[in-house]
Amino acid sequence: MSTKPLGNGLELREFLQARRASLKPQDFGIQDSARRRAPGLRREEVASLAGVGLTWYTWLEQGRDIRVLHSPGRTNRQLKVQHLGLPSGFFSC
């Protein structure tokens, strides 16, 4: 698995970071604390809301080239990701 952004990995990284920063914790029922160092949701909060693992989401946000196999929970995750405003082909392989 590559650790360098490939092709549109850089664009995906910029999109995910900007989108995460624009989301307000209160909009998702998350208690906002004074300990937030950056605006928006934390990575673990986005991963949880999207139904994906923190490591997997982190790799996506870093622009790594990741391949996903089809799984029974794919449709549910796709719906959650769309709710967060990510592109419709986000989980396409």
C-alpha positions as CSV (number, residue, x, y, z in Angstrom):
1,M,0.0,0.0,0.0
2,S,1.4,3.4,-1.0
3,T,2.0,6.1,1.5
4,K,2.4,8.9,-1.0
5,P,-0.6,10.7,-2.5
6,L,-1.3,9.3,-6.0
7,G,-3.3,11.0,-8.8
8,N,-6.4,12.4,-7.2
9,G,-5.3,11.4,-3.7
10,L,-4.1,14.9,-3.0
11,E,-7.5,16.3,-4.2
12,L,-9.3,13.8,-2.0
13,R,-7.1,14.7,1.0
14,E,-7.8,18.4,0.5
15,F,-11.5,17.8,0.1
16,L,-11.8,15.6,3.2
17,Q,-9.8,18.0,5.4
18,A,-11.9,21.0,4.3
19,R,-15.2,19.2,4.7
20,R,-14.3,17.9,8.1
21,A,-13.3,21.4,9.2
22,S,-16.6,22.8,8.0
23,L,-18.8,20.4,10.0
24,K,-20.0,21.5,13.4
25,P,-20.1,18.9,16.2
26,Q,-23.5,20.2,17.4
27,D,-25.0,19.3,14.0
28,F,-24.3,15.7,14.8
29,G,-25.3,15.7,18.5
30,I,-21.7,15.8,19.6
31,Q,-20.9,17.7,22.8
32,D,-18.5,20.5,21.8
33,S,-15.6,20.8,24.3
34,A,-13.2,23.6,24.9
35,R,-10.3,21.2,24.2
36,R,-10.7,21.2,20.4
37,R,-7.5,22.4,18.7
38,A,-9.0,22.8,15.3
39,P,-12.4,23.7,13.9
40,G,-14.9,21.0,12.9
41,L,-15.1,17.3,13.7
42,R,-12.3,15.2,14.8
43,R,-11.1,12.3,12.5
44,E,-12.5,9.7,14.9
45,E,-15.9,11.4,14.9
46,V,-16.1,11.5,11.1
47,A,-15.0,7.8,10.9
48,S,-17.6,6.8,13.5
49,L,-20.4,8.7,11.7
50,A,-19.4,7.2,8.4
51,G,-19.1,3.7,9.9
52,V,-15.5,3.2,8.9
53,G,-12.4,2.5,11.0
54,L,-10.3,5.4,12.2
55,T,-7.1,4.1,10.5
56,W,-8.9,3.7,7.2
57,Y,-10.4,7.2,7.3
58,T,-7.0,8.6,8.3
59,W,-5.3,6.9,5.4
60,L,-8.0,8.4,3.0
61,E,-7.5,11.8,4.5
62,Q,-3.7,11.4,4.0
63,G,-4.4,10.7,0.3
64,R,-3.1,7.1,0.3
65,D,-4.2,4.7,-2.4
66,I,-6.6,2.3,-0.8
67,R,-8.6,-0.6,-2.3
68,V,-11.8,-1.6,-0.7
69,L,-13.5,-5.0,-1.2
70,H,-17.3,-5.2,-1.4
71,S,-18.9,-5.9,1.9
72,P,-22.4,-6.3,3.3
73,G,-22.1,-2.9,5.1
74,R,-21.0,-1.0,2.1
75,T,-24.5,0.4,1.2
76,N,-25.0,1.6,4.8
77,R,-21.6,3.3,4.9
78,Q,-22.3,4.9,1.5
79,L,-25.5,6.4,2.8
80,K,-23.7,7.8,5.9
81,V,-20.9,9.2,3.8
82,Q,-23.4,10.9,1.5
83,H,-25.0,12.5,4.5
84,L,-21.5,13.9,5.4
85,G,-21.4,15.5,1.9
86,L,-18.7,13.3,0.3
87,P,-18.7,12.5,-3.4
88,S,-21.2,9.8,-4.6
89,G,-18.4,7.5,-5.9
90,F,-16.4,7.7,-2.7
91,F,-16.6,3.9,-2.1
92,S,-16.4,2.8,-5.7
93,C,-13.7,0.3,-6.5
